[in-house]
Each structure stands twice: as structure tokens, then as C-alpha cells.
């Protein structure tokens, strides 16, 4: 019922929204504008996409294998681009970027914990060399287990989408169900945030400061740029660069600061000293060792494997991702000047996301894909809601995902810089989940009971599982 009322409201404002936009969903801007705005969509999705491999690489046992981590980064960007093209062409057909999903991180981490700790020592007490074939077989095997769980669990999403079940569930998925689901995704990731940030708290907090400064205090500060055309000549336009790229700019500045502190030897050069991981020379050979071109392909890590426990665990991530995407579909349609998506389009979009997740599992990105709300916000800022622009952005992701040294460049980002980004990013995920409570009557003892028990049990039970891994054997 609430969805139907909201759709009626949105229909009455569609024409007004279209007048505010330079290009609506079906318009095709000039090619140069498609490339520039498509690259902007890539940059907007950068922060969330790059987060996933940095969260997972220790649990995957990649460790200090910078080239291996760069290959995983390239694969996840490649799959984000491919998924975006599939969704915008055959799925919901709205200008909506697809990228790595945080909903899969908790079940993925649980699967890897069940596989035991990473060991780099063989039975004869010989240490395995980082980056060797034996080392890569260790993390390839762990990644294959994640691949299989994602592929099988995502079949459920395909069935729910293309069978029309999602349309039947929509009236029963309210904000009280969404709030704890999304919030727990952010809360479950706090160990990764403090693990990275604690390597050098000052650098991490500097990154948080820059993100806060750009996103909260300088968001309305514009930089003048000039545009020329034959009809109107040279025109000045405003580019709200701090509002568009607060995370990217903050990471670049903190990265530069770390470089200055490294070359001036302010940061310790003792490998075991606090702050060493803030140096920019901890992975000196990764750029030179990485290939210029590397095309990700299905089964690049070997044949995927799966366990029943892993598949059921991953189902939780699939369900959370679906709930999140439905809200993004409505928001994207409204802000891009399109009609509110009918139920059959939502079903098709969810089904296509399932197909994209199966492909992501086959390619071995270590994650699935979902719709990105931050890119929907970018449409509202640029006033360009063209689907073609987002498709070009997807192509750019695919091309950059094939450049091996491009992925290796991200590996050189110091750990505390990434940790500062995590502190903000995961906190925002938690806050976005809780923001759904604005539609809930929190004076009701029933609603308070549901929310409190859901959040508290959602934190308690996984902690018990981690501490008692031998209690439940499946």
C-alpha cells in the first residue's frame, strides 16, 4: 500500500523532474559528454568498489602479494562494468551503476573463517614464499570456495526476480525490515576499519578530516570551468568537485601526505614499528611486476567449489542486496526523469542482478554486484540522467579493469588511508540503514522491540559463532 501511494506521488512529479534535467533517461548526449560524465560515474563508484578487495585480501590469505591483490581489484572493476551494461541494457534499463556490494562481505568473511587461519608454513617447517605458485594456490583455493557460494546462492535471486516473487514481496518489505538489515552490514565491518586505521591513527584521522571537510563544509563550493560551443561561444560553468568526489580527493591528499612523510623519513622505516604501513614504499615492486594488460576471464583462479554451509550463509547477503536495490530503483527513476518502474521491471532488474552475481562468481571477483545509490546522487548533481552516459561509464570500468598496472597502483595506497575511508564508509552504511526509521513510528513498543532484538541478536549470534566454530558442523 505504501509503495502504491508513493508511486502515485512520483507520477505527478515526473514532468517537473524532467524539466530540471539537461538529459533524461532516454536522451543521448554528445559523445565527448558521454565519456566525461561516464568517467565521473566511475570515479563516484571508486570508493565503494575499491573497499571490498581491501577488506577481503587478508582473510583470503593474499597478504603481501601485491600483484595478486591488483588482479583481484582489476577483476572487481571489470565485473562492475559488465554488470552495469547488462542492467542498463537488459535489466531495469535505468541509468544505474552496478558495483561491489557490502552485503556479501559478512557471509564471505564467515566462509573464510570456517576454512581456518592462513598458514604460510609447510609440514616440514619451510616457509612458503609470498607470490609463489604455492602461495597463490592457497588464496586461489579460498577464493574458489567463495565463488561457488556466490554462484549457487545467486540462483535464488534469479528465481525470485524472473518468477515475479519479488513483486509479491514488495508490500511486506517495510522500513522496519530494511533498517536493521542494512545497519548490521555496516556494524559487522568495524573490525576491518580499526585494523587498517590503527596502523597509523593520525593518518587515518587526517583522511576522515578531509572527507568531512569536503563532503560537509565545502560541498557547495564550486570551481569555475569554461565550455565553448559555436552558438553561445565561451561559457562559464560551475563544477562542484568537492561534492562529487569527497572520498577520492581525501584519499589522494592523504596519499600525498604519506609520500611526503616517507621521503622525509618522518615515518619510521622499521618494519615492526608503529606507522610503518603508512609509508608509500612498502610495496616497491608491485607496479613493475604487474602486467600492462590482463584480461579477467571466467575460472581464472580455477574451478569454483562450494559447501552447503557457505551457500546458506551467502543467501543472507543475496536477500539484503535485493532489498537495498529495490529502493535504489525507485530513487533512480525519480531523479533521472523516468516513470516509476512497474513491478515487472523491478522483477527483471532483480533477476538481472542475480545473473550478474553468478557471472561475478564465475569471474572470481570475490563479491557480487548491486545498485549504487551514490551514483544516483551524482545524477541529481549533474542534471544528466541519460542511460547512455552510465553505459559508457560501464565500458570505462571494463577497459580500466584490463589494465594490470592500473589495479597495481591502488595497492600502493597506505593502509591507514584506507582505514580512514573505512571509518567513514562503514559508518555511513550503518547510518543509511538507521535513516529508514524516519518512516517508522518509534513510539510503538512493538516497533522498538523488533528493532532492538534484531540489532542485538544480529551482533550477538555471529560473535558466538566466531568463538565457537566447532559447535555447529554442517
Helices and strands as residue ranges (DSSP letters): H 2-20, H 31-56, H 66-89, E 98-100, G 102-104, H 105-114, H 133-162, H 165-169, G 170-172, H 175-187, H 190-197, H 201-212, I 213-217, E 223-229, E 233-239, H 241-244, H 246-263, G 276-278, H 286-289, H 308-335, H 343-363, E 369-371, H 373-382, H 387-401, H 404-411, H 415-435, G 436-439, H 445-467
